């Protein structure tokens, strides 16, 4: 193995090793070493990603190599291997950086928790799985990572396993994801049946020729293979990246400890679907139908989930719905063929959303695990670092220049407006409306938590203080890219040649290339935003939040009364949970019970098995009666037989 | 010296693997009454040496050859041309290894738990182990039939003597189901005997030219025998009853090994001997398999008894095996065989997990538990691994077979793959829902509060199976390699090529 491959391999393995050591030997190591070792592992991974992988890729040294052969079937090798290109390396740096921050933060957040060591073991394992996912050079390994991150997510949502709500949420998350994976596996199987390979490079190279095949679906209906493949793969992405209607698991995932909400359910795992579609751009580019679907799904998620964020009172749920909405933005960008913009937003979002979650966590521990915003208020006096960093995160999320989110979001909106696919107009309207909603719910949260009069009880207020340094330092370190990432990265990621060769866009669809001709630097980009609606929508969202939650705090309850019907719908989250739990889940159980009681017990056992046994029993009883043991019975039978035989012979002679 | 030893081993390896445990079982029966303390060590030595004796098979096996290896032929009943003929290929060898591994594990599992009729218990298991290895190695039809029927007897006794309260019903149901099936198989074997010019050599049947009607009748006769064993829907209802009543060791052998007999029968008899009928009736087989996956998946969801749930889950997983076999496609076939081995590990482990809980609480009801993780964290971690393997999580052995079968199915028909892939949802739903109700949650019952975590003995067998599940999931290459030539040969034999377009 070349030394460079060994170094790449060291990146995920450092995390795995940290996880294994802490997980298996944690009780012997004690708490101190149980966090030091995983942090060292992730630190090494980050250092190698940023200090070794990134410079190499920038120099043009990509890597596509096999690590080992997983299996060999009929001359088709199925392998585990790495593809290190700009897209991979972007994800690696983001994942390891956010993971490192979360690891450090966890020291403070999980202090005193009986599952302290287990937690570190899990998040390191997660980092390993996520790295394997993004570094894969084939669909098999992609699916490995895909399911492995899902497993760790399951374990972490149910981390506090004695809470009924937590173990309900983790089962729900796993099963909803499995519905997505159902599509994903079929997508992989479809790819395999068309391309006879699961290797990215092979598949992409033949996408154009072989993708034109058709699958006959039923009764003479046949669809283009590439469209079937892309839609099936996207169903997988809908599960993992929580797109409607498979979004229901993400809000409930907030039952897990806050650090993992930041790491897994905001910054990294949930963006795996986005990453996957971007990685598959050579396939998705060939299917406008699939991209139309993506536009509609993404647009709906961006808008309708933002609406739900308006009525949440739990601080983590506000951010969770915001994450759903922002994932919708990224999805829309994918549908508009602006894959680079989706990844750009993925990056900036990872920073500012992790920041917001960790800041929320800082608030939550300061209030002794109180998450209800109605019991907060006025915290800015007590928690200055958390307060300032939350503002930075909020401005980035709302898309105010020059914060990171502004650039990525503006790019997406611009790109969508240039898409001509069916559904693009709808998506454009939703993302535009979403800008106002985003700014509104974000600052509603900021104002409810940090401004106004403190609403917590006197005891809690007495104990209020800023969080320890292990919490605030990660906040500060995440605040830096939340400010700068947009300005620094917009040129290379969106309009430069960074992703050339890693992301494929047909020239006709290439909105970003057309936008690039109008790009004259960061300052000009900011300046141009003053002439377009998104900025004003964002500002008016902020202003409305200020008006309703600071200037006239009586308005929200008035509005709830006035718009009672709408409010109820939003509080019930459009009824998805009811449909899934009382409809599908209960329906499956009822069907299972029916098949069991009627099919297995009544029909198969009752009629066939025991029926046969009964019939044999009856025959046996009959036979038993013949053998009564009385001589005169037998004598009678002999005479009767003689009589019958005689009649028979006499008639035939 | 070394070479002669190896030569001698090659001559007698399979006989050793078959008779070592049987003789050991006999010895236990003989001395067990007089020296009760020697029973467990003898059983351990017997099963361990059997396992060790089978390992060189793997090392010396030539994976590139599709022909039978380690062959032994001795005339047995010359008047009827019956031979004591043994041999293994890439399909039977993994099953032999699985049997000897599981044989060792059940001995450890029964070590402390069995207090009643101890010598008979261990003897029954050892004898059964030898007979099962015999089934996988026999190349003579009559020898096969003898092993096939004989292995039922110890199992019948195990359930009937060491079983639960309703054991008599379960035993009779089990025995009648399987016995009725195999009688028809005997008829088919006798027909083949005469067709092949009075020969019981199974390999000679592969070259018979049989008409379509004859093929279909033979296929159906075999089908009844094999379908009951697997079990396929709708002849599956004996399995949940048998599992519920069987002691833990019995369940382990039943699920891990006996269910494989039926699938092995398809591979050894149906496909090579009556290829035309196998193709003609493939649609029926695929339909029954998919019903097993979907229907049984739903039935498993509503089970309240852990053993019943795992039993139903076994049926659904075996549905993947039969599906893979009858798709006549390389990936699906490989997947089916991997699934057989994987299911051997996973179902064994899950039944052992239930056994661990049952030994402490004496209940199999899911509702009798809750919050077990609070008292048994190590056990909970192991069971999580096996639950995930049962749900087909990548990185565990459970994934490999299902994934390959789905890949193969898609090539044949999109809807086969669609229905098969529903297991991703249903398998996770029934397994993890059970896990949630048993393991997670607060401790609410005194019986759970009194639990203690697994002992060294229990850890040892869970660890072995856990490693097996992980290794096969992360690196199935050795297994796939071992069966490569055999499967290739099986699918490309002229008769089998009839329908299959691609390998």
Boltz contact constraints between the chains, C-beta under 6 A:
constraints:
  - contact:
      token1: [A, 69]
      token2: [B, 477]
      max_distance: 6.0
  - contact:
      token1: [A, 71]
      token2: [B, 476]
      max_distance: 6.0
  - contact:
      token1: [A, 71]
      token2: [B, 477]
      max_distance: 6.0
  - contact:
      token1: [A, 71]
      token2: [B, 480]
      max_distance: 6.0
  - contact:
      token1: [A, 73]
      token2: [B, 331]
      max_distance: 6.0
  - contact:
      token1: [A, 73]
      token2: [B, 334]
      max_distance: 6.0
  - contact:
      token1: [A, 74]
      token2: [B, 330]
      max_distance: 6.0
  - contact:
      token1: [A, 74]
      token2: [B, 503]
      max_distance: 6.0
  - contact:
      token1: [A, 143]
      token2: [B, 394]
      max_distance: 6.0
  - contact:
      token1: [A, 144]
      token2: [B, 394]
      max_distance: 6.0
  - contact:
      token1: [A, 147]
      token2: [B, 393]
      max_distance: 6.0
  - contact:
      token1: [A, 147]
      token2: [B, 394]
      max_distance: 6.0
  - contact:
      token1: [A, 161]
      token2: [B, 373]
      max_distance: 6.0
  - contact:
      token1: [A, 161]
      token2: [B, 440]
      max_distance: 6.0
  - contact:
      token1: [A, 162]
      token2: [B, 442]
      max_distance: 6.0
  - contact:
      token1: [A, 167]
      token2: [B, 436]
      max_distance: 6.0
  - contact:
      token1: [A, 167]
      token2: [B, 440]
      max_distance: 6.0
  - contact:
      token1: [A, 171]
      token2: [B, 432]
      max_distance: 6.0
  - contact:
      token1: [A, 171]
      token2: [B, 436]
      max_distance: 6.0
  - contact:
      token1: [A, 175]
      token2: [B, 429]
      max_distance: 6.0
  - contact:
      token1: [A, 178]
      token2: [B, 424]
      max_distance: 6.0
  - contact:
      token1: [A, 178]
      token2: [B, 425]
      max_distance: 6.0
  - contact:
      token1: [A, 178]
      token2: [B, 428]
      max_distance: 6.0
  - contact:
      token1: [A, 179]
      token2: [B, 425]
      max_distance: 6.0
  - contact:
      token1: [A, 181]
      token2: [B, 424]
      max_distance: 6.0
  - contact:
      token1: [A, 182]
      token2: [B, 421]
      max_distance: 6.0
  - contact:
      token1: [A, 182]
      token2: [B, 424]
      max_distance: 6.0
  - contact:
      token1: [A, 182]
      token2: [B, 425]
      max_distance: 6.0
  - contact:
      token1: [A, 185]
      token2: [B, 406]
      max_distance: 6.0
  - contact:
      token1: [A, 185]
      token2: [B, 421]
      max_distance: 6.0
  - contact:
      token1: [A, 186]
      token2: [B, 417]
      max_distance: 6.0
  - contact:
      token1: [A, 186]
      token2: [B, 421]
      max_distance: 6.0
  - contact:
      token1: [A, 189]
      token2: [B, 406]
      max_distance: 6.0
  - contact:
      token1: [A, 189]
      token2: [B, 407]
      max_distance: 6.0
  - contact:
      token1: [A, 189]
      token2: [B, 410]
      max_distance: 6.0
  - contact:
      token1: [A, 189]
      token2: [B, 417]
      max_distance: 6.0
  - contact:
      token1: [A, 190]
      token2: [B, 410]
      max_distance: 6.0
  - contact:
      token1: [A, 192]
      token2: [B, 407]
      max_distance: 6.0
  - contact:
      token1: [A, 193]
      token2: [B, 410]
      max_distance: 6.0
  - contact:
      token1: [A, 193]
      token2: [B, 411]
      max_distance: 6.0
  - contact:
      token1: [A, 215]
      token2: [B, 414]
      max_distance: 6.0
  - contact:
      token1: [A, 589]
      token2: [B, 301]
      max_distance: 6.0
  - contact:
      token1: [A, 589]
      token2: [B, 302]
      max_distance: 6.0
  - contact:
      token1: [A, 591]
      token2: [B, 298]
      max_distance: 6.0
  - contact:
      token1: [A, 592]
      token2: [B, 298]
      max_distance: 6.0
  - contact:
      token1: [A, 592]
      token2: [B, 299]
      max_distance: 6.0
  - contact:
      token1: [A, 592]
      token2: [B, 301]
      max_distance: 6.0
  - contact:
      token1: [A, 592]
      token2: [B, 302]
      max_distance: 6.0
  - contact:
      token1: [A, 593]
      token2: [B, 302]
      max_distance: 6.0
  - contact:
      token1: [A, 595]
      token2: [B, 295]
      max_distance: 6.0
  - contact:
      token1: [A, 595]
      token2: [B, 298]
      max_distance: 6.0
  - contact:
      token1: [A, 595]
      token2: [B, 299]
      max_distance: 6.0
  - contact:
      token1: [A, 596]
      token2: [B, 299]
      max_distance: 6.0
  - contact:
      token1: [A, 596]
      token2: [B, 302]
      max_distance: 6.0
  - contact:
      token1: [A, 600]
      token2: [B, 237]
      max_distance: 6.0
  - contact:
      token1: [A, 604]
      token2: [B, 234]
      max_distance: 6.0
  - contact:
      token1: [A, 604]
      token2: [B, 237]
      max_distance: 6.0
  - contact:
      token1: [A, 605]
      token2: [B, 237]
      max_distance: 6.0
